[in-house]
Amino acid sequence: VVAEIQKKIREAFEVFDRESNKTVDARDIGCIVRSLGCFPSEAELQGLLAKVEEEESDGFIHLEKFLPVMTKVLLDKSYWPIPEDVLLHAFEALDENKCGYITKEDLVKYLTEE
């Protein structure tokens, strides 16, 4: 189970590791954590960042610091996922035509432009 969780964490981390040097911009940690199904508050996210940042912070998070902390978060289920009804309400707000779906193009537009 731990190996599987760590594999998921590495894969999510690598999406944001633009230099392929096992580091990510600290500003991307929220996206990584959320992509793993965790939705901490901003204060909780800052606490998580404090645990994984180097003492002399250079604005980057290293995988070897992030991996054990995030593994514990996932194993302990520290942050509950967003309830299904909240997600459904969000998609209904985007479904302007009330047809029960949104197009890929609209989703991309909403996520990148609006």
A tleap script that builds the chain and sets N, CA, C and O, in Angstrom:
source leaprc.protein.ff14SB
mol = sequence {
  NVAL VAL ALA GLU ILE GLN LYS LYS ILE ARG
  GLU ALA PHE GLU VAL PHE ASP ARG GLU SER
  ASN LYS THR VAL ASP ALA ARG ASP ILE GLY
  CYS ILE VAL ARG SER LEU GLY CYS PHE PRO
  SER GLU ALA GLU LEU GLN GLY LEU LEU ALA
  LYS VAL GLU GLU GLU GLU SER ASP GLY PHE
  ILE HIE LEU GLU LYS PHE LEU PRO VAL MET
  THR LYS VAL LEU LEU ASP LYS SER TYR TRP
  PRO ILE PRO GLU ASP VAL LEU LEU HIE ALA
  PHE GLU ALA LEU ASP GLU ASN LYS CYS GLY
  TYR ILE THR LYS GLU ASP LEU VAL LYS TYR
  LEU THR GLU CGLU
}
set mol.1.N position { 0.830 -1.199 0.000 }
set mol.1.CA position { 0.000 0.000 0.000 }
set mol.1.C position { 0.870 1.258 0.000 }
set mol.1.O position { 0.609 2.196 -0.753 }
set mol.2.N position { 1.905 1.276 0.844 }
set mol.2.CA position { 2.780 2.453 0.923 }
set mol.2.C position { 3.482 2.685 -0.413 }
set mol.2.O position { 3.581 3.821 -0.876 }
set mol.3.N position { 3.967 1.614 -1.027 }
set mol.3.CA position { 4.663 1.752 -2.310 }
set mol.3.C position { 3.728 2.325 -3.377 }
set mol.3.O position { 4.140 3.146 -4.195 }
set mol.4.N position { 2.474 1.888 -3.361 }
set mol.4.CA position { 1.498 2.387 -4.327 }
set mol.4.C position { 1.203 3.868 -4.095 }
set mol.4.O position { 1.107 4.647 -5.043 }
set mol.5.N position { 1.062 4.242 -2.837 }
set mol.5.CA position { 0.821 5.647 -2.494 }
set mol.5.C position { 2.009 6.503 -2.913 }
set mol.5.O position { 1.833 7.575 -3.492 }
set mol.6.N position { 3.216 6.030 -2.623 }
set mol.6.CA position { 4.404 6.805 -2.982 }
set mol.6.C position { 4.553 6.934 -4.496 }
set mol.6.O position { 5.042 7.952 -4.987 }
set mol.7.N position { 4.138 5.919 -5.228 }
set mol.7.CA position { 4.177 5.990 -6.692 }
set mol.7.C position { 3.245 7.096 -7.180 }
set mol.7.O position { 3.612 7.875 -8.060 }
set mol.8.N position { 2.030 7.168 -6.606 }
set mol.8.CA position { 1.084 8.221 -6.980 }
set mol.8.C position { 1.644 9.600 -6.661 }
set mol.8.O position { 1.495 10.536 -7.446 }
set mol.9.N position { 2.287 9.720 -5.506 }
set mol.9.CA position { 2.865 11.007 -5.101 }
set mol.9.C position { 3.972 11.407 -6.074 }
set mol.9.O position { 4.018 12.548 -6.532 }
set mol.10.N position { 4.864 10.465 -6.388 }
set mol.10.CA position { 5.949 10.762 -7.338 }
set mol.10.C position { 5.395 11.207 -8.692 }
set mol.10.O position { 5.877 12.174 -9.280 }
set mol.11.N position { 4.378 10.492 -9.179 }
set mol.11.CA position { 3.794 10.834 -10.472 }
set mol.11.C position { 3.195 12.238 -10.455 }
set mol.11.O position { 3.386 13.003 -11.400 }
set mol.12.N position { 2.478 12.578 -9.398 }
set mol.12.CA position { 1.897 13.917 -9.282 }
set mol.12.C position { 2.999 14.969 -9.194 }
set mol.12.O position { 2.901 16.029 -9.811 }
set mol.13.N position { 4.039 14.676 -8.433 }
set mol.13.CA position { 5.162 15.595 -8.262 }
set mol.13.C position { 5.864 15.836 -9.597 }
set mol.13.O position { 6.212 16.968 -9.933 }
set mol.14.N position { 6.063 14.762 -10.348 }
set mol.14.CA position { 6.803 14.860 -11.616 }
set mol.14.C position { 6.089 15.733 -12.644 }
set mol.14.O position { 6.740 16.320 -13.509 }
set mol.15.N position { 4.777 15.827 -12.566 }
set mol.15.CA position { 4.036 16.688 -13.490 }
set mol.15.C position { 4.517 18.136 -13.361 }
set mol.15.O position { 4.563 18.872 -14.348 }
set mol.16.N position { 4.873 18.535 -12.147 }
set mol.16.CA position { 5.293 19.910 -11.884 }
set mol.16.C position { 6.810 20.083 -11.814 }
set mol.16.O position { 7.300 21.197 -11.631 }
set mol.17.N position { 7.547 18.994 -11.957 }
set mol.17.CA position { 9.014 19.034 -11.917 }
set mol.17.C position { 9.525 19.382 -13.317 }
set mol.17.O position { 9.979 18.515 -14.065 }
set mol.18.N position { 9.442 20.644 -13.644 }
set mol.18.CA position { 9.747 21.104 -14.999 }
set mol.18.C position { 11.210 20.919 -15.393 }
set mol.18.O position { 11.521 20.782 -16.576 }
set mol.19.N position { 12.093 20.914 -14.424 }
set mol.19.CA position { 13.524 20.764 -14.701 }
set mol.19.C position { 13.986 19.311 -14.580 }
set mol.19.O position { 15.154 19.010 -14.828 }
set mol.20.N position { 13.088 18.423 -14.204 }
set mol.20.CA position { 13.409 16.998 -13.981 }
set mol.20.C position { 14.579 16.834 -13.006 }
set mol.20.O position { 15.469 16.010 -13.212 }
set mol.21.N position { 14.552 17.644 -11.936 }
set mol.21.CA position { 15.618 17.588 -10.941 }
set mol.21.C position { 15.085 17.284 -9.534 }
set mol.21.O position { 15.727 17.582 -8.527 }
set mol.22.N position { 13.887 16.681 -9.500 }
set mol.22.CA position { 13.259 16.283 -8.246 }
set mol.22.C position { 12.945 17.472 -7.335 }
set mol.22.O position { 12.982 17.359 -6.110 }
set mol.23.N position { 12.634 18.614 -7.956 }
set mol.23.CA position { 12.179 19.785 -7.211 }
set mol.23.C position { 10.999 20.416 -7.935 }
set mol.23.O position { 10.869 20.315 -9.155 }
set mol.24.N position { 10.142 21.070 -7.156 }
set mol.24.CA position { 9.034 21.832 -7.730 }
set mol.24.C position { 8.973 23.186 -7.062 }
set mol.24.O position { 9.463 23.361 -5.946 }
set mol.25.N position { 8.384 24.124 -7.730 }
set mol.25.CA position { 8.155 25.442 -7.160 }
set mol.25.C position { 7.195 25.277 -5.980 }
set mol.25.O position { 6.190 24.574 -6.092 }
set mol.26.N position { 7.493 25.906 -4.877 }
set mol.26.CA position { 6.649 25.797 -3.684 }
set mol.26.C position { 5.213 26.226 -3.969 }
set mol.26.O position { 4.283 25.741 -3.324 }
set mol.27.N position { 5.023 27.129 -4.927 }
set mol.27.CA position { 3.673 27.590 -5.269 }
set mol.27.C position { 2.831 26.496 -5.920 }
set mol.27.O position { 1.610 26.624 -6.003 }
set mol.28.N position { 3.472 25.422 -6.384 }
set mol.28.CA position { 2.747 24.320 -7.027 }
set mol.28.C position { 2.300 23.240 -6.047 }
set mol.28.O position { 1.572 22.324 -6.431 }
set mol.29.N position { 2.720 23.332 -4.801 }
set mol.29.CA position { 2.398 22.274 -3.833 }
set mol.29.C position { 0.889 22.118 -3.651 }
set mol.29.O position { 0.400 20.993 -3.545 }
set mol.30.N position { 0.158 23.201 -3.614 }
set mol.30.CA position { -1.292 23.117 -3.481 }
set mol.30.C position { -1.920 22.314 -4.606 }
set mol.30.O position { -2.807 21.495 -4.364 }
set mol.31.N position { -1.470 22.538 -5.829 }
set mol.31.CA position { -1.992 21.783 -6.978 }
set mol.31.C position { -1.645 20.309 -6.859 }
set mol.31.O position { -2.470 19.449 -7.167 }
set mol.32.N position { -0.437 20.013 -6.417 }
set mol.32.CA position { -0.012 18.616 -6.273 }
set mol.32.C position { -0.860 17.927 -5.215 }
set mol.32.O position { -1.370 16.828 -5.434 }
set mol.33.N position { -1.005 18.572 -4.078 }
set mol.33.CA position { -1.776 17.993 -2.975 }
set mol.33.C position { -3.222 17.761 -3.408 }
set mol.33.O position { -3.798 16.711 -3.122 }
set mol.34.N position { -3.801 18.730 -4.088 }
set mol.34.CA position { -5.194 18.581 -4.537 }
set mol.34.C position { -5.334 17.506 -5.604 }
set mol.34.O position { -6.348 16.811 -5.659 }
set mol.35.N position { -4.316 17.366 -6.453 }
set mol.35.CA position { -4.385 16.321 -7.474 }
set mol.35.C position { -4.361 14.925 -6.852 }
set mol.35.O position { -4.746 13.946 -7.491 }
set mol.36.N position { -3.911 14.843 -5.616 }
set mol.36.CA position { -3.878 13.566 -4.888 }
set mol.36.C position { -5.161 13.346 -4.076 }
set mol.36.O position { -5.247 12.408 -3.284 }
set mol.37.N position { -6.144 14.209 -4.278 }
set mol.37.CA position { -7.440 14.026 -3.631 }
set mol.37.C position { -7.559 14.646 -2.255 }
set mol.37.O position { -8.502 14.347 -1.523 }
set mol.38.N position { -6.624 15.501 -1.893 }
set mol.38.CA position { -6.648 16.168 -0.591 }
set mol.38.C position { -6.986 17.641 -0.801 }
set mol.38.O position { -6.486 18.282 -1.726 }
set mol.39.N position { -7.841 18.164 0.072 }
set mol.39.CA position { -8.264 19.544 -0.079 }
set mol.39.C position { -8.110 20.296 1.233 }
set mol.39.O position { -9.096 20.609 1.900 }
set mol.40.N position { -6.847 20.587 1.602 }
set mol.40.CA position { -6.611 21.319 2.855 }
set mol.40.C position { -7.020 22.780 2.718 }
set mol.40.O position { -7.083 23.328 1.618 }
set mol.41.N position { -7.294 23.390 3.862 }
set mol.41.CA position { -7.540 24.835 3.877 }
set mol.41.C position { -6.210 25.521 3.568 }
set mol.41.O position { -5.158 24.881 3.558 }
set mol.42.N position { -6.269 26.803 3.321 }
set mol.42.CA position { -5.030 27.542 3.034 }
set mol.42.C position { -4.085 27.491 4.233 }
set mol.42.O position { -2.873 27.371 4.057 }
set mol.43.N position { -4.622 27.580 5.440 }
set mol.43.CA position { -3.785 27.505 6.648 }
set mol.43.C position { -3.141 26.119 6.769 }
set mol.43.O position { -1.963 26.006 7.110 }
set mol.44.N position { -3.915 25.069 6.488 }
set mol.44.CA position { -3.362 23.714 6.540 }
set mol.44.C position { -2.287 23.528 5.486 }
set mol.44.O position { -1.277 22.868 5.730 }
set mol.45.N position { -2.502 24.112 4.313 }
set mol.45.CA position { -1.503 24.019 3.244 }
set mol.45.C position { -0.212 24.722 3.647 }
set mol.45.O position { 0.879 24.238 3.347 }
set mol.46.N position { -0.330 25.860 4.324 }
set mol.46.CA position { 0.862 26.569 4.799 }
set mol.46.C position { 1.607 25.736 5.846 }
set mol.46.O position { 2.838 25.733 5.878 }
set mol.47.N position { 0.867 25.038 6.693 }
set mol.47.CA position { 1.491 24.148 7.676 }
set mol.47.C position { 2.222 23.003 7.000 }
set mol.47.O position { 3.316 22.623 7.417 }
set mol.48.N position { 1.617 22.455 5.956 }
set mol.48.CA position { 2.257 21.393 5.188 }
set mol.48.C position { 3.527 21.904 4.523 }
set mol.48.O position { 4.557 21.230 4.529 }
set mol.49.N position { 3.446 23.086 3.956 }
set mol.49.CA position { 4.632 23.692 3.332 }
set mol.49.C position { 5.757 23.882 4.342 }
set mol.49.O position { 6.925 23.647 4.032 }
set mol.50.N position { 5.406 24.302 5.535 }
set mol.50.CA position { 6.418 24.505 6.578 }
set mol.50.C position { 7.155 23.202 6.887 }
set mol.50.O position { 8.340 23.224 7.220 }
set mol.51.N position { 6.466 22.081 6.779 }
set mol.51.CA position { 7.088 20.787 7.057 }
set mol.51.C position { 8.040 20.337 5.956 }
set mol.51.O position { 8.984 19.591 6.216 }
set mol.52.N position { 7.794 20.791 4.714 }
set mol.52.CA position { 8.587 20.277 3.599 }
set mol.52.C position { 9.613 21.263 3.058 }
set mol.52.O position { 10.458 20.891 2.243 }
set mol.53.N position { 9.551 22.508 3.498 }
set mol.53.CA position { 10.520 23.490 3.016 }
set mol.53.C position { 11.865 23.299 3.704 }
set mol.53.O position { 11.947 22.860 4.851 }
set mol.54.N position { 12.892 23.636 2.982 }
set mol.54.CA position { 14.243 23.606 3.542 }
set mol.54.C position { 14.379 24.754 4.548 }
set mol.54.O position { 13.636 25.734 4.490 }
set mol.55.N position { 15.326 24.619 5.459 }
set mol.55.CA position { 15.527 25.693 6.432 }
set mol.55.C position { 15.882 27.008 5.740 }
set mol.55.O position { 15.377 28.071 6.100 }
set mol.56.N position { 16.747 26.917 4.753 }
set mol.56.CA position { 17.070 28.082 3.927 }
set mol.56.C position { 16.220 27.966 2.662 }
set mol.56.O position { 16.681 27.459 1.640 }
set mol.57.N position { 14.996 28.433 2.738 }
set mol.57.CA position { 14.049 28.248 1.635 }
set mol.57.C position { 14.497 28.990 0.388 }
set mol.57.O position { 14.803 30.182 0.424 }
set mol.58.N position { 14.527 28.248 -0.721 }
set mol.58.CA position { 14.869 28.848 -2.003 }
set mol.58.C position { 13.647 28.908 -2.918 }
set mol.58.O position { 13.758 29.212 -4.106 }
set mol.59.N position { 12.467 28.610 -2.336 }
set mol.59.CA position { 11.243 28.641 -3.119 }
set mol.59.C position { 10.938 27.333 -3.826 }
set mol.59.O position { 9.968 27.236 -4.578 }
set mol.60.N position { 11.772 26.324 -3.580 }
set mol.60.CA position { 11.570 25.022 -4.203 }
set mol.60.C position { 11.405 23.945 -3.152 }
set mol.60.O position { 11.990 24.013 -2.071 }
set mol.61.N position { 10.603 22.953 -3.485 }
set mol.61.CA position { 10.372 21.823 -2.601 }
set mol.61.C position { 11.025 20.604 -3.230 }
set mol.61.O position { 10.852 20.342 -4.421 }
set mol.62.N position { 11.778 19.859 -2.426 }
set mol.62.CA position { 12.487 18.682 -2.906 }
set mol.62.C position { 11.662 17.425 -2.642 }
set mol.62.O position { 11.043 17.281 -1.588 }
set mol.63.N position { 11.664 16.532 -3.608 }
set mol.63.CA position { 10.869 15.315 -3.505 }
set mol.63.C position { 11.194 14.529 -2.241 }
set mol.63.O position { 10.285 14.005 -1.596 }
set mol.64.N position { 12.464 14.436 -1.874 }
set mol.64.CA position { 12.821 13.620 -0.705 }
set mol.64.C position { 12.244 14.165 0.600 }
set mol.64.O position { 12.070 13.410 1.557 }
set mol.65.N position { 11.947 15.458 0.653 }
set mol.65.CA position { 11.288 16.042 1.830 }
set mol.65.C position { 9.768 15.900 1.724 }
set mol.65.O position { 9.087 15.661 2.721 }
set mol.66.N position { 9.248 16.049 0.510 }
set mol.66.CA position { 7.806 16.023 0.282 }
set mol.66.C position { 7.234 14.608 0.405 }
set mol.66.O position { 6.155 14.420 0.965 }
set mol.67.N position { 7.949 13.632 -0.111 }
set mol.67.CA position { 7.435 12.262 -0.190 }
set mol.67.C position { 7.022 11.680 1.167 }
set mol.67.O position { 5.897 11.193 1.280 }
set mol.68.N position { 7.873 11.707 2.201 }
set mol.68.CA position { 7.442 11.118 3.477 }
set mol.68.C position { 6.294 11.884 4.139 }
set mol.68.O position { 5.419 11.281 4.761 }
set mol.69.N position { 6.301 13.209 4.004 }
set mol.69.CA position { 5.239 14.016 4.613 }
set mol.69.C position { 3.910 13.736 3.916 }
set mol.69.O position { 2.886 13.546 4.573 }
set mol.70.N position { 3.929 13.711 2.597 }
set mol.70.CA position { 2.688 13.482 1.853 }
set mol.70.C position { 2.217 12.044 1.995 }
set mol.70.O position { 1.013 11.787 1.986 }
set mol.71.N position { 3.135 11.110 2.125 }
set mol.71.CA position { 2.758 9.710 2.359 }
set mol.71.C position { 1.981 9.607 3.662 }
set mol.71.O position { 0.950 8.937 3.720 }
set mol.72.N position { 2.467 10.265 4.703 }
set mol.72.CA position { 1.779 10.246 5.998 }
set mol.72.C position { 0.411 10.910 5.888 }
set mol.72.O position { -0.564 10.418 6.457 }
set mol.73.N position { 0.330 12.016 5.165 }
set mol.73.CA position { -0.950 12.707 4.973 }
set mol.73.C position { -1.964 11.763 4.334 }
set mol.73.O position { -3.110 11.685 4.777 }
set mol.74.N position { -1.543 11.050 3.294 }
set mol.74.CA position { -2.471 10.153 2.602 }
set mol.74.C position { -2.827 8.932 3.454 }
set mol.74.O position { -3.983 8.511 3.484 }
set mol.75.N position { -1.853 8.375 4.133 }
set mol.75.CA position { -2.131 7.213 4.983 }
set mol.75.C position { -3.060 7.577 6.141 }
set mol.75.O position { -3.939 6.798 6.511 }
set mol.76.N position { -2.860 8.761 6.705 }
set mol.76.CA position { -3.671 9.209 7.841 }
set mol.76.C position { -5.003 9.832 7.408 }
set mol.76.O position { -5.858 10.140 8.238 }
set mol.77.N position { -5.159 10.009 6.095 }
set mol.77.CA position { -6.357 10.687 5.558 }
set mol.77.C position { -6.564 12.012 6.288 }
set mol.77.O position { -7.644 12.302 6.803 }
set mol.78.N position { -5.493 12.806 6.315 }
set mol.78.CA position { -5.481 14.064 7.061 }
set mol.78.C position { -6.463 15.101 6.534 }
set mol.78.O position { -7.004 15.892 7.306 }
set mol.79.N position { -6.693 15.103 5.238 }
set mol.79.CA position { -7.587 16.087 4.637 }
set mol.79.C position { -8.684 15.347 3.898 }
set mol.79.O position { -8.412 14.514 3.034 }
set mol.80.N position { -9.901 15.649 4.236 }
set mol.80.CA position { -11.031 14.989 3.590 }
set mol.80.C position { -11.231 15.545 2.197 }
set mol.80.O position { -10.973 16.724 1.955 }
set mol.81.N position { -11.686 14.715 1.281 }
set mol.81.CA position { -11.981 15.221 -0.065 }
set mol.81.C position { -13.207 16.136 -0.044 }
set mol.81.O position { -13.987 16.133 0.908 }
set mol.82.N position { -13.353 16.899 -1.087 }
set mol.82.CA position { -14.524 17.759 -1.208 }
set mol.82.C position { -15.750 16.863 -1.360 }
set mol.82.O position { -15.720 15.920 -2.151 }
set mol.83.N position { -16.820 17.133 -0.627 }
set mol.83.CA position { -18.024 16.306 -0.741 }
set mol.83.C position { -18.582 16.307 -2.165 }
set mol.83.O position { -18.504 17.308 -2.878 }
set mol.84.N position { -19.136 15.183 -2.555 }
set mol.84.CA position { -19.659 15.012 -3.910 }
set mol.84.C position { -20.702 16.067 -4.261 }
set mol.84.O position { -20.721 16.558 -5.390 }
set mol.85.N position { -21.565 16.422 -3.322 }
set mol.85.CA position { -22.609 17.401 -3.625 }
set mol.85.C position { -22.026 18.782 -3.910 }
set mol.85.O position { -22.600 19.547 -4.686 }
set mol.86.N position { -20.902 19.107 -3.295 }
set mol.86.CA position { -20.251 20.396 -3.553 }
set mol.86.C position { -19.671 20.404 -4.966 }
set mol.86.O position { -19.797 21.395 -5.685 }
set mol.87.N position { -19.039 19.306 -5.360 }
set mol.87.CA position { -18.506 19.211 -6.727 }
set mol.87.C position { -19.630 19.272 -7.753 }
set mol.87.O position { -19.514 19.951 -8.772 }
set mol.88.N position { -20.714 18.561 -7.479 }
set mol.88.CA position { -21.852 18.565 -8.390 }
set mol.88.C position { -22.410 19.975 -8.543 }
set mol.88.O position { -22.729 20.405 -9.652 }
set mol.89.N position { -22.525 20.687 -7.439 }
set mol.89.CA position { -23.022 22.068 -7.485 }
set mol.89.C position { -22.087 22.953 -8.325 }
set mol.89.O position { -22.553 23.812 -9.072 }
set mol.90.N position { -20.797 22.746 -8.204 }
set mol.90.CA position { -19.829 23.529 -8.986 }
set mol.90.C position { -19.998 23.263 -10.479 }
set mol.90.O position { -19.980 24.194 -11.284 }
set mol.91.N position { -20.162 21.995 -10.849 }
set mol.91.CA position { -20.347 21.674 -12.263 }
set mol.91.C position { -21.698 22.192 -12.765 }
set mol.91.O position { -21.797 22.645 -13.905 }
set mol.92.N position { -22.726 22.132 -11.938 }
set mol.92.CA position { -24.027 22.663 -12.344 }
set mol.92.C position { -23.935 24.165 -12.616 }
set mol.92.O position { -24.603 24.674 -13.516 }
set mol.93.N position { -23.118 24.867 -11.849 }
set mol.93.CA position { -22.939 26.304 -12.067 }
set mol.93.C position { -22.264 26.572 -13.409 }
set mol.93.O position { -22.522 27.597 -14.041 }
set mol.94.N position { -21.404 25.657 -13.846 }
set mol.94.CA position { -20.721 25.813 -15.134 }
set mol.94.C position { -21.572 25.349 -16.314 }
set mol.94.O position { -21.316 25.738 -17.453 }
set mol.95.N position { -22.571 24.528 -16.051 }
set mol.95.CA position { -23.452 23.980 -17.084 }
set mol.95.C position { -24.543 25.000 -17.409 }
set mol.95.O position { -25.685 24.860 -16.971 }
set mol.96.N position { -24.183 26.014 -18.172 }
set mol.96.CA position { -25.088 27.132 -18.450 }
set mol.96.C position { -26.354 26.689 -19.184 }
set mol.96.O position { -27.420 27.268 -18.975 }
set mol.97.N position { -26.249 25.680 -20.031 }
set mol.97.CA position { -27.396 25.219 -20.824 }
set mol.97.C position { -28.228 24.174 -20.092 }
set mol.97.O position { -29.229 23.691 -20.622 }
set mol.98.N position { -27.814 23.822 -18.872 }
set mol.98.CA position { -28.515 22.822 -18.050 }
set mol.98.C position { -28.749 21.514 -18.815 }
set mol.98.O position { -29.838 20.942 -18.784 }
set mol.99.N position { -27.683 21.055 -19.508 }
set mol.99.CA position { -27.794 19.823 -20.285 }
set mol.99.C position { -27.169 18.630 -19.568 }
set mol.99.O position { -27.193 17.518 -20.097 }
set mol.100.N position { -26.614 18.834 -18.386 }
set mol.100.CA position { -26.066 17.718 -17.615 }
set mol.100.C position { -24.595 17.434 -17.879 }
set mol.100.O position { -24.050 16.456 -17.369 }
set mol.101.N position { -23.952 18.277 -18.668 }
set mol.101.CA position { -22.525 18.095 -18.933 }
set mol.101.C position { -21.926 19.426 -19.374 }
set mol.101.O position { -22.644 20.356 -19.743 }
set mol.102.N position { -20.614 19.496 -19.329 }
set mol.102.CA position { -19.901 20.627 -19.926 }
set mol.102.C position { -18.893 20.052 -20.897 }
set mol.102.O position { -18.376 18.953 -20.698 }
set mol.103.N position { -18.622 20.791 -21.931 }
set mol.103.CA position { -17.692 20.297 -22.944 }
set mol.103.C position { -16.251 20.453 -22.454 }
set mol.103.O position { -15.959 21.264 -21.575 }
set mol.104.N position { -15.388 19.681 -23.029 }
set mol.104.CA position { -13.965 19.766 -22.699 }
set mol.104.C position { -13.462 21.178 -22.975 }
set mol.104.O position { -12.696 21.734 -22.187 }
set mol.105.N position { -13.885 21.747 -24.074 }
set mol.105.CA position { -13.446 23.091 -24.455 }
set mol.105.C position { -13.876 24.121 -23.403 }
set mol.105.O position { -13.106 25.004 -23.028 }
set mol.106.N position { -15.135 23.985 -22.933 }
set mol.106.CA position { -15.600 24.908 -21.904 }
set mol.106.C position { -14.828 24.726 -20.601 }
set mol.106.O position { -14.478 25.707 -19.944 }
set mol.107.N position { -14.562 23.483 -20.228 }
set mol.107.CA position { -13.813 23.225 -19.005 }
set mol.107.C position { -12.422 23.837 -19.090 }
set mol.107.O position { -11.959 24.473 -18.143 }
set mol.108.N position { -11.759 23.645 -20.219 }
set mol.108.CA position { -10.426 24.234 -20.407 }
set mol.108.C position { -10.515 25.751 -20.311 }
set mol.108.O position { -9.672 26.386 -19.676 }
set mol.109.N position { -11.529 26.331 -20.937 }
set mol.109.CA position { -11.704 27.787 -20.888 }
set mol.109.C position { -11.893 28.273 -19.448 }
set mol.109.O position { -11.270 29.248 -19.028 }
set mol.110.N position { -12.768 27.575 -18.690 }
set mol.110.CA position { -13.023 27.988 -17.320 }
set mol.110.C position { -11.771 27.863 -16.451 }
set mol.110.O position { -11.516 28.713 -15.597 }
set mol.111.N position { -11.002 26.816 -16.666 }
set mol.111.CA position { -9.825 26.588 -15.828 }
set mol.111.C position { -8.634 27.470 -16.195 }
set mol.111.O position { -7.754 27.710 -15.368 }
set mol.112.N position { -8.612 27.946 -17.425 }
set mol.112.CA position { -7.428 28.705 -17.839 }
set mol.112.C position { -7.690 30.195 -18.052 }
set mol.112.O position { -6.766 31.006 -17.984 }
set mol.113.N position { -8.952 30.555 -18.312 }
set mol.113.CA position { -9.227 31.933 -18.659 }
set mol.113.C position { -10.084 32.678 -17.644 }
set mol.113.O position { -9.939 33.888 -17.470 }
set mol.114.N position { -10.975 31.954 -16.975 }
set mol.114.CA position { -11.941 32.646 -16.114 }
set mol.114.C position { -11.734 32.340 -14.668 }
set mol.114.O position { -12.468 32.846 -13.819 }
savepdb mol mol.pdb
quit
